[in-house]
Amino acid sequence: MKPSSELKEQLQVHHIRPVEMGGRDRFKNLICLCQICHKIVHKDVEKHIDTLRKYVSLYTQTGHRYTIDSIEKGYYLEV
């Protein structure tokens, strides 16, 4: 397992709705993703907009973290 300091260095800020698609540099349009998830999301940014918004909503309501895959498939697993 990697030390938490190493994991923090791997987090990257991502615009949920990219600026090129009308997104803004606002807190509610930003999310932190690990390097791997960030690469996955950037392969098809438009596909993941609703999923990332759902993630933020679930996290705000429950305080639990979820995987992108679990949200897309409709089952919410705690990570």
Secondary structure as GFF3:
##gff-version 3
##sequence-region A 1 79
A	DSSP	alpha_helix	4	10	.	.	.	ID=ss1
A	DSSP	beta_strand	12	15	.	.	.	ID=ss2
A	DSSP	three_ten_helix	19	21	.	.	.	ID=ss3
A	DSSP	three_ten_helix	27	29	.	.	.	ID=ss4
A	DSSP	beta_strand	30	33	.	.	.	ID=ss5
A	DSSP	alpha_helix	35	43	.	.	.	ID=ss6
A	DSSP	alpha_helix	45	62	.	.	.	ID=ss7
A	DSSP	alpha_helix	68	73	.	.	.	ID=ss8
###
